[in-house]
Structures are given as structure tokens and as C-alpha cells.
Amino acid sequence: MADSIVIPKRVIHAQASFNNTIVTVTDVWGQVISWSSAGTCGFNGTRRGTPFAAQTTVGNAIRVVVDQGRQRAEVMIKCPGLGRNATLRTIRRSGILLSFIRDVTLMPHNGCRPHKKRCM
């Protein structure tokens, strides 16, 4: 019997906001395998939202997946931050085979209800 269970498919959730980048690697059932954020990588203040911080964050988060060998992964990316493109580039260069890349950024359909008209 092997010491660790090898799961062939992973889901990489990346949230790249303007202030921070958070990357979570889960299995297909949603159980967290590893995670990282720009804050835990040692970046402070405005440097957390930079593309370099996103690149370092993704490298730390997917190290577990890369160490287990080439595997398949799905990418779910959220938010329109600066680290969005750097996140995708780093995942592609890591050697992980990507099944698909899905954009799960929230979009308002009709917005909030407008204020009541002011009477004079």
C-alpha cells in the first residue's frame, strides 16, 4: 500500500483581486489540499496586488500538485485584479495539464434598485 493517495484531478481556485491574490488547490470533491495568499508569502501593503506577488503565490500553492507528478487540473479564476494574467501564466508553465479554464467572476444582471424619485 502507498503512503499517500494520488488523486489524478485537481481544481485550482484563484481569486485575484486588486489588493490580494488567494490560490486554493482542492480535489474534485472540494477538500482543500493546499492554499496560499500573497500575504502569507511575505508581501505587505500594496505589493500584495502585484503580478509578481500572484506568481509567487501560485508557485507556493501548486507545489504539492507538481511534486506528485504531471496531473490534470481545472482552473476557476475569479475577480479582475492585476495578478489574474500572471496567475494563469504561472499555472501553464508549471507543467500541469489543464482540462479547462473557467471565469467565475460575479456579474450583476440588473444592478440594485434605484432610489425613489425626489419630489419637489
N, CA and C atoms as a LAMMPS dump frame, in Angstrom:
ITEM: TIMESTEP
0
ITEM: NUMBER OF ATOMS
360
ITEM: BOX BOUNDS ff ff ff
-5.0000000000000000e+02 5.0000000000000000e+02
-5.0000000000000000e+02 5.0000000000000000e+02
-5.0000000000000000e+02 5.0000000000000000e+02
ITEM: ATOMS id mol type element x y z
1 1 1 N 0.827 -1.186 0
2 1 2 C 0 0 0
3 1 3 C 0.874 1.254 0
4 2 1 N 0.447 2.258 -0.695
5 2 2 C 1.187 3.516 -0.753
6 2 3 C 0.851 4.372 0.462
7 3 1 N 1.806 5.226 0.836
8 3 2 C 1.591 6.097 1.988
9 3 3 C 0.609 7.218 1.685
10 4 1 N 0.681 7.766 0.485
11 4 2 C -0.218 8.857 0.132
12 4 3 C -1.106 8.445 -1.033
13 5 1 N -2.318 8.93 -1.007
14 5 2 C -3.273 8.639 -2.068
15 5 3 C -3.055 9.645 -3.187
16 6 1 N -2.9 9.191 -4.406
17 6 2 C -2.701 10.068 -5.546
18 6 3 C -4.045 10.27 -6.229
19 7 1 N -4.499 11.513 -6.233
20 7 2 C -5.763 11.861 -6.875
21 7 3 C -5.413 12.491 -8.23
22 8 1 N -5.911 11.939 -9.323
23 8 2 C -5.459 12.381 -10.635
24 8 3 C -5.923 13.768 -11.056
25 9 1 N -6.984 14.284 -10.485
26 9 2 C -7.506 15.564 -10.946
27 9 3 C -7.612 16.551 -9.796
28 10 1 N -7.226 17.787 -10.037
29 10 2 C -7.279 18.852 -9.04
30 10 3 C -8.098 20.02 -9.597
31 11 1 N -8.562 20.857 -8.692
32 11 2 C -9.234 22.096 -9.076
33 11 3 C -8.458 23.232 -8.428
34 12 1 N -7.995 24.17 -9.233
35 12 2 C -7.237 25.317 -8.726
36 12 3 C -8.16 26.521 -8.745
37 13 1 N -8.478 27.034 -7.563
38 13 2 C -9.318 28.218 -7.423
39 13 3 C -8.401 29.413 -7.199
40 14 1 N -8.464 30.403 -8.068
41 14 2 C -7.623 31.589 -7.95
42 14 3 C -8.5 32.822 -7.854
43 15 1 N -8.291 33.602 -6.794
44 15 2 C -9.017 34.852 -6.617
45 15 3 C -7.988 35.969 -6.669
46 16 1 N -7.994 36.725 -7.755
47 16 2 C -7.003 37.777 -7.966
48 16 3 C -7.689 39.133 -7.888
49 17 1 N -7.771 39.679 -6.684
50 17 2 C -8.384 40.998 -6.517
51 17 3 C -7.311 42.074 -6.673
52 18 1 N -7.687 43.326 -6.544
53 18 2 C -6.733 44.42 -6.682
54 18 3 C -5.833 44.533 -5.451
55 19 1 N -6.251 43.951 -4.319
56 19 2 C -5.483 44.059 -3.092
57 19 3 C -4.719 42.797 -2.713
58 20 1 N -5.116 41.639 -3.206
59 20 2 C -4.506 40.394 -2.774
60 20 3 C -4.777 39.308 -3.81
61 21 1 N -3.997 38.243 -3.77
62 21 2 C -4.229 37.07 -4.608
63 21 3 C -4.269 35.851 -3.707
64 22 1 N -5.339 35.072 -3.791
65 22 2 C -5.516 33.883 -2.978
66 22 3 C -5.698 32.697 -3.921
67 23 1 N -4.895 31.663 -3.728
68 23 2 C -4.963 30.474 -4.568
69 23 3 C -5.206 29.265 -3.675
70 24 1 N -6.23 28.477 -4.004
71 24 2 C -6.568 27.279 -3.253
72 24 3 C -6.595 26.096 -4.207
73 25 1 N -5.911 25.016 -3.842
74 25 2 C -5.918 23.794 -4.645
75 25 3 C -6.776 22.779 -3.902
76 26 1 N -7.814 22.263 -4.586
77 26 2 C -8.713 21.294 -3.979
78 26 3 C -8.781 20.056 -4.854
79 27 1 N -9.363 18.99 -4.289
80 27 2 C -9.662 17.84 -5.131
81 27 3 C -11.029 18.068 -5.76
82 28 1 N -11.523 17.099 -6.498
83 28 2 C -12.785 17.266 -7.226
84 28 3 C -13.967 17.445 -6.273
85 29 1 N -13.862 16.899 -5.068
86 29 2 C -14.947 16.982 -4.098
87 29 3 C -14.898 18.248 -3.26
88 30 1 N -13.89 19.099 -3.443
89 30 2 C -13.819 20.374 -2.75
90 30 3 C -12.993 20.376 -1.478
91 31 1 N -12.293 19.292 -1.182
92 31 2 C -11.455 19.253 0.013
93 31 3 C -10.119 19.925 -0.29
94 32 1 N -9.725 20.853 0.57
95 32 2 C -8.53 21.657 0.336
96 32 3 C -7.273 20.805 0.494
97 33 1 N -6.39 20.888 -0.495
98 33 2 C -5.118 20.186 -0.464
99 33 3 C -4.008 21.145 -0.052
100 34 1 N -3.982 22.323 -0.664
101 34 2 C -3.032 23.36 -0.27
102 34 3 C -3.601 24.715 -0.669
103 35 1 N -3.095 25.755 -0.016
104 35 2 C -3.539 27.111 -0.333
105 35 3 C -2.4 28.072 -0.064
106 36 1 N -2.507 29.251 -0.629
107 36 2 C -1.511 30.282 -0.401
108 36 3 C -2.118 31.631 -0.757
109 37 1 N -1.607 32.668 -0.13
110 37 2 C -2.029 34.031 -0.472
111 37 3 C -0.784 34.908 -0.508
112 38 1 N -0.912 36.071 -1.104
113 38 2 C 0.236 36.969 -1.209
114 38 3 C 0.683 37.434 0.173
115 39 1 N -0.24 37.534 1.112
116 39 2 C 0.117 37.925 2.472
117 39 3 C 0.952 36.879 3.178
118 40 1 N 0.623 35.589 2.99
119 40 2 C 1.396 34.526 3.633
120 40 3 C 2.747 34.315 2.953
121 41 1 N 2.904 34.811 1.724
122 41 2 C 4.19 34.705 1.032
123 41 3 C 5.145 35.826 1.431
124 42 1 N 4.707 36.729 2.287
125 42 2 C 5.594 37.779 2.786
126 42 3 C 5.411 39.143 2.155
127 43 1 N 4.385 39.323 1.335
128 43 2 C 4.144 40.63 0.724
129 43 3 C 3.232 41.454 1.622
130 44 1 N 3.547 42.738 1.758
131 44 2 C 2.761 43.623 2.619
132 44 3 C 2.207 44.798 1.821
133 45 1 N 1.082 45.313 2.275
134 45 2 C 0.519 46.534 1.704
135 45 3 C 0.143 46.411 0.247
136 46 1 N 0.509 47.422 -0.53
137 46 2 C 0.106 47.474 -1.936
138 46 3 C 0.844 46.449 -2.786
139 47 1 N 1.95 45.888 -2.283
140 47 2 C 2.695 44.891 -3.062
141 47 3 C 1.954 43.564 -3.171
142 48 1 N 0.933 43.354 -2.348
143 48 2 C 0.178 42.094 -2.415
144 48 3 C -0.637 41.978 -3.698
145 49 1 N -1.002 43.081 -4.306
146 49 2 C -1.825 43.052 -5.512
147 49 3 C -1.041 43.03 -6.805
148 50 1 N 0.282 42.91 -6.74
149 50 2 C 1.11 42.961 -7.943
150 50 3 C 1.161 41.608 -8.661
151 51 1 N 1.491 41.609 -9.949
152 51 2 C 1.626 40.35 -10.677
153 51 3 C 2.733 39.441 -10.128
154 52 1 N 3.817 40.028 -9.643
155 52 2 C 4.895 39.209 -9.076
156 52 3 C 4.434 38.481 -7.821
157 53 1 N 3.643 39.158 -6.992
158 53 2 C 3.093 38.515 -5.797
159 53 3 C 2.166 37.366 -6.194
160 54 1 N 1.391 37.544 -7.25
161 54 2 C 0.497 36.489 -7.725
162 54 3 C 1.293 35.287 -8.225
163 55 1 N 2.39 35.564 -8.911
164 55 2 C 3.241 34.495 -9.44
165 55 3 C 3.839 33.67 -8.293
166 56 1 N 4.325 34.336 -7.262
167 56 2 C 4.902 33.653 -6.109
168 56 3 C 3.841 32.855 -5.364
169 57 1 N 2.649 33.425 -5.237
170 57 2 C 1.546 32.765 -4.531
171 57 3 C 1.143 31.471 -5.233
172 58 1 N 1.005 31.521 -6.545
173 58 2 C 0.619 30.332 -7.306
174 58 3 C 1.704 29.264 -7.205
175 59 1 N 2.967 29.676 -7.274
176 59 2 C 4.071 28.729 -7.147
177 59 3 C 4.036 27.975 -5.832
178 60 1 N 3.743 28.689 -4.739
179 60 2 C 3.661 28.047 -3.422
180 60 3 C 2.455 27.127 -3.319
181 61 1 N 1.331 27.531 -3.887
182 61 2 C 0.099 26.75 -3.749
183 61 3 C 0.138 25.459 -4.554
184 62 1 N 0.701 25.496 -5.756
185 62 2 C 0.655 24.303 -6.61
186 62 3 C 1.895 23.427 -6.485
187 63 1 N 2.779 23.754 -5.559
188 63 2 C 3.983 22.945 -5.353
189 63 3 C 3.625 21.496 -5.011
190 64 1 N 2.574 21.298 -4.225
191 64 2 C 2.138 19.95 -3.839
192 64 3 C 1.701 19.16 -5.06
193 65 1 N 0.977 19.802 -5.962
194 65 2 C 0.487 19.125 -7.169
195 65 3 C 1.65 18.767 -8.092
196 66 1 N 2.594 19.683 -8.244
197 66 2 C 3.726 19.456 -9.135
198 66 3 C 4.63 18.352 -8.589
199 67 1 N 4.794 18.283 -7.267
200 67 2 C 5.638 17.249 -6.659
201 67 3 C 5.08 15.845 -6.868
202 68 1 N 3.771 15.711 -7.032
203 68 2 C 3.162 14.399 -7.246
204 68 3 C 3.244 13.957 -8.703
205 69 1 N 3.799 14.773 -9.551
206 69 2 C 3.932 14.418 -10.965
207 69 3 C 2.936 15.182 -11.81
208 70 1 N 3.023 14.975 -13.112
209 70 2 C 2.106 15.674 -14.021
210 70 3 C 0.702 15.161 -13.813
211 71 1 N -0.195 16.077 -13.539
212 71 2 C -1.588 15.714 -13.317
213 71 3 C -2.485 16.691 -14.052
214 72 1 N -3.745 16.333 -14.095
215 72 2 C -4.735 17.21 -14.723
216 72 3 C -5.287 18.182 -13.688
217 73 1 N -5.687 19.346 -14.141
218 73 2 C -6.277 20.331 -13.24
219 73 3 C -7.284 21.186 -13.995
220 74 1 N -8.262 21.658 -13.259
221 74 2 C -9.222 22.638 -13.765
222 74 3 C -8.915 23.948 -13.054
223 75 1 N -9.065 25.054 -13.743
224 75 2 C -8.783 26.354 -13.147
225 75 3 C -10.066 27.164 -13.099
226 76 1 N -10.397 27.641 -11.907
227 76 2 C -11.522 28.55 -11.712
228 76 3 C -10.931 29.877 -11.256
229 77 1 N -11.027 30.909 -12.078
230 77 2 C -10.425 32.194 -11.731
231 77 3 C -11.51 33.223 -11.501
232 78 1 N -11.297 34.05 -10.474
233 78 2 C -12.313 35 -10.044
234 78 3 C -11.672 36.362 -9.828
235 79 1 N -12.407 37.42 -10.08
236 79 2 C -12.014 38.819 -9.848
237 79 3 C -11.139 39.387 -10.966
238 80 1 N -11.217 40.692 -11.185
239 80 2 C -10.471 41.33 -12.28
240 80 3 C -9.184 42.005 -11.823
241 81 1 N -8.38 41.367 -11.002
242 81 2 C -7.189 42.003 -10.439
243 81 3 C -5.989 41.995 -11.376
244 82 1 N -4.914 42.628 -10.912
245 82 2 C -3.691 42.717 -11.699
246 82 3 C -2.986 41.366 -11.819
247 83 1 N -3.126 40.508 -10.829
248 83 2 C -2.438 39.232 -10.833
249 83 3 C -3.141 38.141 -11.614
250 84 1 N -4.215 38.462 -12.281
251 84 2 C -5.009 37.469 -12.997
252 84 3 C -4.208 36.789 -14.117
253 85 1 N -3.586 37.573 -14.98
254 85 2 C -2.817 37.008 -16.096
255 85 3 C -1.562 36.297 -15.603
256 86 1 N -0.908 36.857 -14.598
257 86 2 C 0.294 36.232 -14.045
258 86 3 C -0.041 34.885 -13.421
259 87 1 N -1.21 34.788 -12.813
260 87 2 C -1.656 33.531 -12.22
261 87 3 C -1.809 32.456 -13.293
262 88 1 N -2.485 32.779 -14.368
263 88 2 C -2.69 31.806 -15.449
264 88 3 C -1.382 31.41 -16.122
265 89 1 N -0.485 32.389 -16.326
266 89 2 C 0.804 32.097 -16.942
267 89 3 C 1.631 31.14 -16.091
268 90 1 N 1.625 31.354 -14.777
269 90 2 C 2.403 30.504 -13.876
270 90 3 C 1.857 29.087 -13.848
271 91 1 N 0.539 28.939 -13.858
272 91 2 C -0.065 27.606 -13.86
273 91 3 C 0.279 26.87 -15.152
274 92 1 N 0.255 27.574 -16.272
275 92 2 C 0.579 26.94 -17.56
276 92 3 C 2.032 26.487 -17.61
277 93 1 N 2.949 27.285 -17.062
278 93 2 C 4.377 26.958 -17.105
279 93 3 C 4.762 25.84 -16.148
280 94 1 N 3.894 25.512 -15.199
281 94 2 C 4.235 24.525 -14.176
282 94 3 C 4.256 23.095 -14.711
283 95 1 N 3.659 22.854 -15.856
284 95 2 C 3.641 21.512 -16.422
285 95 3 C 2.378 20.736 -16.121
286 96 1 N 1.419 21.349 -15.439
287 96 2 C 0.144 20.691 -15.141
288 96 3 C -0.732 20.761 -16.393
289 97 1 N -1.372 19.65 -16.74
290 97 2 C -2.276 19.623 -17.89
291 97 3 C -3.609 20.243 -17.476
292 98 1 N -4.042 21.264 -18.18
293 98 2 C -5.275 21.958 -17.839
294 98 3 C -6.443 21.399 -18.632
295 99 1 N -7.499 20.979 -17.912
296 99 2 C -8.71 20.499 -18.574
297 99 3 C -9.474 21.677 -19.155
298 100 1 N -9.716 22.673 -18.322
299 100 2 C -10.359 23.894 -18.788
300 100 3 C -10.07 25.034 -17.827
301 101 1 N -10.283 26.245 -18.316
302 101 2 C -10.144 27.453 -17.507
303 101 3 C -11.499 28.119 -17.506
304 102 1 N -12.073 28.289 -16.331
305 102 2 C -13.406 28.88 -16.224
306 102 3 C -13.332 30.193 -15.459
307 103 1 N -13.985 31.222 -15.999
308 103 2 C -14.062 32.522 -15.333
309 103 3 C -15.336 32.541 -14.499
310 104 1 N -15.192 32.638 -13.186
311 104 2 C -16.344 32.629 -12.291
312 104 3 C -16.515 33.983 -11.597
313 105 1 N -16.105 35.056 -12.271
314 105 2 C -16.252 36.401 -11.727
315 105 3 C -17.73 36.749 -11.636
316 106 1 N -18.137 37.297 -10.498
317 106 2 C -19.539 37.667 -10.298
318 106 3 C -19.886 38.878 -11.154
319 107 1 N -21.067 38.815 -11.795
320 107 2 C -21.52 39.927 -12.618
321 107 3 C -22.952 40.271 -12.254
322 108 1 N -23.246 41.549 -11.975
323 108 2 C -24.629 41.927 -11.698
324 108 3 C -25.45 41.9 -12.984
325 109 1 N -26.655 41.365 -12.905
326 109 2 C -27.501 41.285 -14.095
327 109 3 C -28.278 42.574 -14.335
328 110 1 N -28.81 43.151 -13.277
329 110 2 C -29.57 44.379 -13.465
330 110 3 C -29.19 45.436 -12.439
331 111 1 N -28.33 45.13 -11.52
332 111 2 C -27.907 46.094 -10.526
333 111 3 C -28.923 46.245 -9.402
334 112 1 N -28.656 47.214 -8.543
335 112 2 C -29.54 47.468 -7.407
336 112 3 C -30.749 48.268 -7.849
337 113 1 N -31.764 48.241 -7.03
338 113 2 C -32.962 49.019 -7.319
339 113 3 C -32.64 50.496 -7.14
340 114 1 N -33.059 51.351 -8.091
341 114 2 C -32.737 52.783 -7.985
342 114 3 C -33.502 53.455 -6.844
343 115 1 N -32.966 54.598 -6.383
344 115 2 C -33.623 55.349 -5.321
345 115 3 C -34.973 55.893 -5.767
346 116 1 N -35.826 56.14 -4.789
347 116 2 C -37.13 56.723 -5.074
348 116 3 C -36.943 58.145 -5.597
349 117 1 N -37.749 58.535 -6.577
350 117 2 C -37.627 59.876 -7.145
351 117 3 C -37.903 60.916 -6.082
352 118 1 N -37.166 62.008 -6.171
353 118 2 C -37.317 63.081 -5.192
354 118 3 C -38.448 64.015 -5.639
355 119 1 N -39.364 64.299 -4.712
356 119 2 C -40.48 65.201 -5.022
357 119 3 C -40.119 66.614 -4.601
358 120 1 N -40.576 67.571 -5.369
359 120 2 C -40.308 68.976 -5.031
360 120 3 C -41.568 69.708 -4.777
